[in-house]
Amino acid sequence: MCHHVKHIGLAGILADKGELDYDELIEHFCGVNNCTKRDFEETRAKAFEVWENRSQYEWKQDFGKYGDFIKK
């Protein structure tokens, strides 16, 4: 569940497909963080706000010395 919280957008997609119980995810988040469902919703909204802002840029990955091992 922690992984799904970290990737909350994917969690929503999986929940829509019936592959993840979103209420269970919220319950897990609230239990681990000792907070309310409202706290979860605020945290989720902020995460999507950050995602939306960051998605406005074209990002490049630099694998440094390991770049030679990546097939192109």
Long-range contacts (C-beta under 8 A, 24 or more apart in sequence): 1-25, 1-28, 1-29, 2-28, 2-32, 5-29, 8-44, 8-47, 8-48, 9-48, 9-51
